[in-house]
Amino acid sequence: MGGLREKKVEYFAKLREYLEEYKSIFVVGVDNVSSQQMHQVRKALRGKGVVLMGKNTMVRRAIRGFLADLPDYEKLLPFVKGNVGFVFTNDSLKDIKEVIISNKIAAPAKAGAVAPEDIWVTAVNTGMEPGKTSFFQALGVPTKIARGTIEIVSDVKVVEAGKKVGPSEASLLNLLNISPFTYGLVIAQVYDNGQVFPATILDITDDELVSHFVTAVNTIACVSLAIGYPTLPSVGHTLINTYKDLLAVAVASHYVYPEIEELIDRIDNPEKYAAAAPAAAAAGGDAEEESKPAEEEEEEEEDDDMGFGLFD
């Protein structure tokens, strides 16, 4: 009993040390995760973070004991349930997330396991003898005999996502060496600087954030302009619209000030600027002709010779 109490004290001290040292925590589910996988994750996180496991009752008791000094960690208590552990880090959350979820291994189907996604059997020659045709027929898998072996003629969904794998489906998948399940650490929740949120938040990119921000600013500007209430996003539009009105009044009243002299001249003498436009376009075309490489000119001359030189 004395040794057990010492281990608890040691665990509490380690947990307290990690809570004070690291600002971010991943609460991870470890169902069906092997000790070898845990070793690989710890190895990949070396220098970036640490993994700490423990009994839920002991973890909850430890955190409650720290709340007087570390009240923000009370937000973790609702997620300390089931087969979970903690990953502590001060590094980039996105990078640590990739390390956590990347370590997965394929596993064969077991009867009673819930399929995380649709499981398909694809069209393929199984290489099995015709005697096992009845097994495929019982599961509704279309087959034919090709060169003395069983061939599946079309793709078949044998288990739907969210449903349990039956004994027959498990036998079929194992017979075909199909391992539809993958097991690894699953991120249940993320704690960062006093905030708790799901891991999907980390998938949001900077471009998406900027896009949402710009959309919100545009909406505010539109509403502000519609109701005539000035806001920071609408001030620029208001100034531009007001200046347009000023220009319209100046042009209509023939009031000329230095900043709009060229505009008034364009309105009063449109033919002058209309004549200048083709000249500018022609000048651009001449510049393009001059910029042609000598090789292209030679090729054009050769084409002319080939087209008409034979009949000179």
C-alpha positions as MATLAB code, in Angstrom:
seq = 'MGGLREKKVEYFAKLREYLEEYKSIFVVGVDNVSSQQMHQVRKALRGKGVVLMGKNTMVRRAIRGFLADLPDYEKLLPFVKGNVGFVFTNDSLKDIKEVIISNKIAAPAKAGAVAPEDIWVTAVNTGMEPGKTSFFQALGVPTKIARGTIEIVSDVKVVEAGKKVGPSEASLLNLLNISPFTYGLVIAQVYDNGQVFPATILDITDDELVSHFVTAVNTIACVSLAIGYPTLPSVGHTLINTYKDLLAVAVASHYVYPEIEELIDRIDNPEKYAAAAPAAAAAGGDAEEESKPAEEEEEEEEDDDMGFGLFD';
ca = [
       0.000    0.000    0.000;
       2.843    2.324    0.796;
       4.369    1.737   -2.646;
       1.027    2.425   -4.339;
       0.648    5.688   -2.425;
       4.135    6.744   -3.464;
       3.323    6.028   -7.105;
       0.184    8.173   -6.863;
       2.137   11.041   -5.331;
       4.742   10.700   -8.060;
       2.039   10.664  -10.759;
       0.319   13.729   -9.289;
       3.631   15.584   -9.227;
       4.384   14.667  -12.848;
       0.921   15.730  -13.999;
       1.248   19.035  -12.123;
       4.664   19.598  -13.716;
       3.295   19.009  -17.219;
       0.272   21.266  -16.633;
       2.554   24.102  -15.605;
       5.176   23.515  -18.304;
       2.992   23.016  -21.368;
       0.319   25.394  -22.655;
      -1.464   22.928  -24.962;
      -2.952   19.479  -24.359;
      -4.457   16.913  -26.728;
      -6.966   14.541  -25.133;
      -6.558   11.358  -27.196;
      -8.510    8.125  -27.326;
      -6.371    5.015  -27.304;
      -8.873    2.222  -28.017;
      -7.291   -0.725  -29.848;
      -3.882    1.006  -29.825;
      -0.985   -1.367  -29.231;
       1.978   -0.688  -26.999;
       4.200   -0.666  -30.101;
       2.097    2.142  -31.602;
       2.366    4.110  -28.367;
       6.121    3.670  -28.507;
       6.194    4.993  -32.077;
       4.103    8.028  -31.124;
       6.336    8.812  -28.141;
       9.369    8.495  -30.391;
       7.875   10.811  -33.032;
       6.987   13.385  -30.365;
      10.424   13.377  -28.785;
      11.548   16.980  -28.338;
       8.079   18.268  -29.278;
       5.835   16.918  -26.556;
       5.173   14.156  -24.048;
       2.483   11.503  -23.617;
       0.951   10.783  -20.221;
      -1.512    7.989  -19.509;
      -3.349    7.231  -16.285;
      -6.559    5.974  -14.721;
      -9.436    8.393  -15.216;
     -10.362    8.477  -11.531;
      -6.808    9.315  -10.569;
      -6.517   11.995  -13.283;
      -9.781   13.648  -12.270;
      -8.799   13.578   -8.612;
      -5.404   15.126   -9.423;
      -6.876   17.901  -11.584;
      -9.474   18.771   -8.943;
      -6.652   19.085   -6.445;
      -4.901   21.594   -8.726;
      -7.928   23.796   -9.439;
      -7.120   26.260   -6.660;
      -3.915   27.215   -8.503;
      -4.847   26.134  -12.039;
      -8.594   26.813  -12.421;
      -8.620   26.727  -16.251;
      -7.982   22.989  -16.299;
     -11.460   22.316  -14.920;
     -12.550   22.462  -18.575;
     -10.708   19.174  -19.170;
     -12.696   17.174  -16.609;
     -15.729   16.419  -18.870;
     -13.413   14.778  -21.397;
     -11.562   12.512  -18.964;
     -13.710    9.470  -19.684;
     -13.218    6.232  -21.537;
      -9.833    4.987  -22.614;
      -7.994    8.321  -23.012;
      -4.592    9.866  -22.445;
      -2.875   13.244  -22.770;
      -0.320   14.683  -25.171;
       1.354   17.818  -23.780;
       3.125   20.247  -26.108;
       4.265   23.819  -26.694;
       4.794   23.293  -30.439;
       2.515   24.053  -33.370;
      -0.840   22.360  -32.799;
      -1.200   21.457  -36.481;
       2.192   19.754  -36.564;
       1.501   17.784  -33.384;
      -1.908   16.767  -34.686;
      -0.320   15.320  -37.819;
       2.137   13.334  -35.726;
      -0.660   11.944  -33.553;
      -3.058   10.880  -36.299;
      -0.446    9.698  -38.806;
       0.559    6.652  -36.772;
      -2.084    4.133  -37.799;
      -1.997    0.457  -38.640;
      -4.368   -1.653  -40.699;
      -6.314   -4.353  -38.881;
      -8.471   -7.262  -40.084;
     -12.230   -7.176  -39.713;
     -13.676   -8.695  -36.558;
     -17.249   -9.788  -36.039;
     -19.084   -7.220  -33.943;
     -16.749   -4.313  -34.799;
     -18.446   -1.134  -36.041;
     -17.411   -0.096  -39.540;
     -16.059    3.506  -39.547;
     -16.892    3.772  -43.262;
     -18.417    1.716  -46.081;
     -16.486   -1.496  -46.709;
     -16.308   -2.674  -50.310;
     -15.147   -5.813  -52.040;
     -13.787   -4.834  -55.449;
     -13.967   -6.808  -58.671;
     -10.912   -9.076  -58.774;
      -9.829  -12.609  -59.515;
      -9.573  -14.216  -56.079;
      -7.474  -17.173  -57.204;
      -9.720  -19.477  -55.157;
     -11.019  -22.820  -56.314;
     -14.630  -23.063  -57.616;
     -15.685  -25.074  -54.557;
     -16.031  -21.853  -52.541;
     -18.522  -20.259  -54.934;
     -21.427  -20.967  -52.579;
     -19.741  -18.901  -49.870;
     -19.741  -15.816  -52.115;
     -23.297  -16.486  -53.281;
     -24.517  -16.553  -49.679;
     -23.189  -13.019  -49.195;
     -24.637  -11.751  -52.476;
     -21.251  -11.285  -54.159;
     -21.551  -11.878  -57.937;
     -18.877  -14.229  -59.262;
     -17.915  -16.292  -62.273;
     -15.414  -19.031  -62.960;
     -12.465  -17.828  -64.996;
      -9.574  -20.192  -65.797;
     -10.546  -22.504  -62.995;
     -10.702  -19.812  -60.305;
     -13.404  -17.615  -58.769;
     -13.562  -14.068  -60.094;
     -15.666  -11.312  -58.507;
     -17.330   -9.563  -61.438;
     -18.366   -6.242  -59.816;
     -17.749   -4.129  -56.739;
     -19.986   -4.946  -53.762;
     -20.558   -3.049  -50.529;
     -20.529   -5.699  -47.816;
     -20.823   -3.454  -44.737;
     -22.289    0.049  -44.434;
     -20.650    2.737  -42.340;
     -21.809    2.727  -38.723;
     -23.041   -0.883  -38.796;
     -21.482   -3.900  -37.132;
     -19.514   -6.437  -39.113;
     -21.234   -9.812  -39.120;
     -19.435  -13.175  -38.811;
     -19.953  -13.959  -42.516;
     -18.687  -10.554  -43.663;
     -15.656  -10.843  -41.374;
     -14.871  -14.306  -42.780;
     -15.166  -13.038  -46.359;
     -12.921  -10.022  -45.753;
     -10.307  -12.125  -44.003;
     -10.505  -14.736  -46.767;
      -9.711  -11.998  -49.296;
      -6.958  -10.524  -47.062;
      -8.842   -7.236  -46.795;
      -8.029   -5.213  -43.672;
     -10.643   -2.431  -43.676;
      -9.953   -1.071  -40.207;
      -7.205    1.271  -39.081;
      -6.332    1.824  -35.455;
      -4.417    4.682  -33.921;
      -4.706    7.596  -31.534;
      -7.904    9.587  -31.979;
      -7.987   13.240  -30.883;
     -11.050   13.780  -28.698;
     -10.438   17.414  -27.716;
      -7.756   20.092  -27.695;
      -6.904   22.440  -24.816;
      -4.908   25.564  -25.616;
      -4.305   28.530  -23.296;
      -7.544   28.068  -21.388;
      -9.720   27.239  -24.428;
     -11.128   23.801  -25.255;
     -12.184   22.972  -28.815;
     -12.496   19.997  -31.223;
      -9.547   19.043  -33.398;
     -11.451   19.970  -36.580;
     -10.761   23.635  -35.753;
      -7.105   22.993  -36.588;
      -8.075   22.099  -40.166;
      -9.184   25.673  -40.880;
      -6.597   27.385  -43.091;
      -5.514   31.032  -43.078;
      -7.118   31.514  -46.497;
     -10.479   30.360  -45.127;
     -10.208   32.752  -42.178;
      -9.370   35.658  -44.502;
     -12.259   34.720  -46.804;
     -14.765   34.674  -43.914;
     -13.396   37.984  -42.613;
     -13.678   39.684  -46.009;
     -17.228   38.365  -46.436;
     -18.212   39.748  -43.028;
     -16.644   43.141  -43.804;
     -18.493   43.318  -47.131;
     -21.777   42.469  -45.414;
     -21.265   45.177  -42.793;
     -20.402   47.705  -45.491;
     -23.535   46.841  -47.511;
     -25.843   47.081  -44.488;
     -24.226   50.354  -43.362;
     -24.611   51.933  -46.802;
     -28.223   50.749  -47.087;
     -29.317   52.276  -43.762;
     -27.031   55.308  -43.962;
     -25.169   54.463  -40.771;
     -21.409   55.129  -41.041;
     -19.046   52.345  -39.977;
     -15.363   51.764  -40.566;
     -15.921   49.294  -43.473;
     -18.377   51.683  -45.191;
     -16.484   54.973  -44.837;
     -14.328   54.372  -47.930;
     -17.392   53.538  -50.060;
     -19.221   56.604  -48.727;
     -16.316   58.896  -49.631;
     -16.063   57.456  -53.145;
     -19.813   57.676  -53.738;
     -19.876   61.252  -52.441;
     -16.987   62.225  -54.740;
     -18.844   60.681  -57.681;
     -21.842   62.869  -56.837;
     -19.514   65.891  -56.644;
     -18.111   65.099  -60.094;
     -21.614   64.718  -61.514;
     -22.662   68.121  -60.149;
     -19.463   69.779  -61.423;
     -19.893   68.339  -64.919;
     -23.588   69.228  -65.059;
     -22.997   72.813  -63.887;
     -19.844   73.275  -66.034;
     -17.862   74.129  -62.940;
     -14.220   73.301  -63.720;
     -11.513   72.970  -61.103;
      -7.936   71.805  -61.751;
      -8.467   68.167  -60.713;
     -11.170   67.545  -63.335;
      -9.837   69.587  -66.275;
      -8.787   66.474  -68.186;
     -12.160   64.821  -67.521;
     -14.033   67.886  -68.847;
     -11.756   67.971  -71.896;
     -12.517   64.312  -72.628;
     -16.240   65.022  -72.376;
     -16.084   68.146  -74.578;
     -13.665   66.704  -77.180;
     -14.348   62.965  -77.446;
     -13.163   62.820  -81.083;
      -9.655   63.845  -80.060;
      -9.307   60.897  -77.696;
     -11.126   58.545  -80.072;
      -8.565   59.310  -82.783;
      -5.703   58.777  -80.351;
      -6.895   55.280  -79.414;
      -6.389   53.609  -82.875;
      -3.009   55.310  -83.212;
      -1.920   53.877  -79.886;
      -3.171   50.436  -80.927;
      -1.282   50.665  -84.229;
       1.877   51.694  -82.427;
       1.528   48.664  -80.214;
       1.122   46.418  -83.257;
       4.250   47.850  -84.889;
       6.194   47.243  -81.701;
       5.087   43.616  -81.737;
       6.172   43.255  -85.362;
       9.570   44.756  -84.548;
       9.984   42.442  -81.595;
       9.544   39.296  -83.697;
      12.690   37.144  -83.699;
      14.656   36.933  -86.898;
      13.953   33.206  -87.039;
      10.205   33.813  -87.330;
      10.728   36.241  -90.236;
      12.928   33.713  -92.009;
      10.295   31.019  -91.465;
       7.631   33.303  -92.977;
       9.851   33.945  -96.049;
      10.415   30.221  -96.464;
       6.665   29.626  -96.262;
       6.112   32.191  -99.008;
       8.711   30.509 -101.237;
       7.180   27.112 -100.657;
       3.751   28.439 -101.515;
       4.546   30.339 -104.727;
       8.222   29.992 -105.679;
       7.628   26.780 -107.574;
       5.444   28.562 -110.094;
       7.725   31.566 -110.835;
];
